[in-house]
Amino acid sequence: MLRPWPLEIQLDKKSDKAIYLQIADAVIDAIKTGKLVSGNALPGSRQLAELLKVNRNTVVEALDVLIAEGWLITIDRKGTFVTDSLPSIHHSSQNKIDPKIVIEEPKSFLVFDDGLPDSRLAPMNDLARAYRELFSRKSRWQIMGYSSELGNLEFRKSIAQMLNFKRGMSISQDQICITRGSQMAMYLASHCILKTGDFVLVENPGYKPAWEAFENAGATLLPVNVNSDGLDIDQVEKYLQKYSNIKAIYVTPHHQFPTTVTLSLKKRLKLIELSNQYNFTIIEDDYDNEFHFGQRPILPISSYSALKNYIYIGTFSKIVAPALRIGYLASSHENIQKIGNHRKIIDVQGDNIMEEAILNLINEGKIKRHLKKANLVYKSKRDYFESLLNQHLKDKITFTKPEGGLAFWIVPKEEIDVLDIFEKLKSQGIQIMSPSRFSFDEPIRGFRLGYASLSEKQMEEGIKAIAKLFN
C-alpha cells in the first residue's frame, strides 16, 4: 500500500517537550493542514523510527497518544491509518465527504480543566504489560474470582506502607478500603458516618461533588470561608457553638480546591483540637498530594497522632490517568468495617485485576519513576503558565504561584462579571470552569485554571483570550 510519506518532522532534542509528544503534535498538524487526510496510511513504527532517527519505543508512544486521542486507528494486519471521522477538521477538496453529512465543530477546542494530569504522560505501555503478565500466569484463575470488599490485600498493604512512610501516618492494611475513585470513597464515607439531620462543614469555595455526596446521605451543609491560609477556623468554632449535631468537616488542606492555598500549621492544630473536643470527623481529601514542587509535601492532618476521628481519601486517578478509577480511604477499624459492609451493597468488590496491575507497577518502581518524570514536566508547565500570567494579566489579576497541584487560582483586581467571562470564552471555543461550580451561593470572584493537560501553545492562546476580556 502506498504511504504518503515522508513528512518533514523537525525534532528539537533540546526542547522541554518530550520527543514522542513532538512527533504526535507534528502528525496532528499534518492532519489539520491537509497533508494527511482520512484513510491515509502511516509508516510502520520501525520504519518511522529509522526515518526520524529515534528509538522505536518513542515512536510507539507517539502512535499510542494519537490513537488514544482519536487521530489514528489501527487495523489488524493492515497498519495504522488516519481516522475516517475527524469532526473538528475542515477537510480540503481532496477529501471525499458525503455532502448530506453535517459535521459539527466541537463546542470547545481549548479546555482549562480543574487540574487534571496530562493523560499522554500516563505509563500505559507499562500498565498494558502488567495486565498481559497477569493473564499469562498459570494461577490466573485465582484473580478471576471474588476478593475482599475492601480490595486486594497486597495492594492495601502497599497503600498502608506508602501512607506510613511518605505521609507520616500509622495505619495497617485493615484500615484501608480500595474504591473506584475518590468520589466513591466520598459516598461510602458519607453514608457510614452521616444521617438525616446531621450537619457537615464544607469549604467555600469548595468541591461540589463532595457536597452532593453529603447531601445525598441526608446531611445539611454549613459553608466556611477560605482565607489566604486556609479555612476560617473562627467561623468553624462559631458553628460548633451554635449547632450540636455537626458530625463532620470536609477539607482539602494540602492544595485547597479551588484556591490552591495550604492550610496553615496553626489552623491544622486548632482544627484537630476542635475535632477532639466536639467529637466530629475530619474528612480529608488529599486529591493531588503527589504533585508538589517545593521541598516536600505538607503532611496530612490525618497523620497527627492526637487526632481521634478522621477519614483520609486519596486517589490513583491523577497519578496514572483520570480514566483509571482507583481511589482509597483510610480510617479507624470501626469505620472501615462499616464502609466495607456498605460497599458490598452497591459493589461486591473492586477491580481486582487493575489493583494487581497497579501493585506490580509500584513494586517494580514504575509508578515512582513516572511521578518523578511527571513532576518535572508539570513544574516546567507551571513556571511557563506563571510567566504568561505575568506577561498578559499582571495588572489585572492577583494570584499566588502554587507550590503544588496542577492548577492556578486567579482573582480579578477589579469588579468583574465572572459568569459573563465564562460565557464569552465558551462562545470562542475556550472552556473554563464556571465559578458557580465551586460556589456555595453567589459565584466566587475567581477562576481555577488547570494547566497540566495543555501544550505551551494552548496555554498562551487561552491566556491571551482571557486577557482581552479583562480590558
Secondary structure, DSSP 8 states (H G I E B T S, - for coil): ------------TTSSS-HHHHHHHHHHHHHHTTSS-TT-B---HHHHHHHHTS-HHHHHHHHHHHHHTTSEEEETTTEEEE-S--TT----TTS---TTS-----S-SEE--SS---GGGS-HHHHHHHHHHHHHSTTGGGGGS---TT--HHHHHHHHHHHHHHS-----GGGEEEESSHHHHHHHHHHHH--TT-EEEEEES--HHHHHHHHHTT-EEEEEEEETTEE-HHHHHHHHHH-S-EEEEEE--SS-TTT-----HHHHHHHHHHHHHHT-EEEEE-TTTT-B-SSS----GGG-TT--SEEEEEESTTTS-TTS--EEEEE-HHHHHHHHHHHHHH-S---HHHHHHHHHHHHTTHHHHHHHHHHHHHHHHHHHHHHHHHHHSTTTEEE---SBSSEEEEEESS---HHHHHHHHHHTTEE---GGGG-SSS--S-EEEE-TTS-HHHHHHHHHHHHHHT-
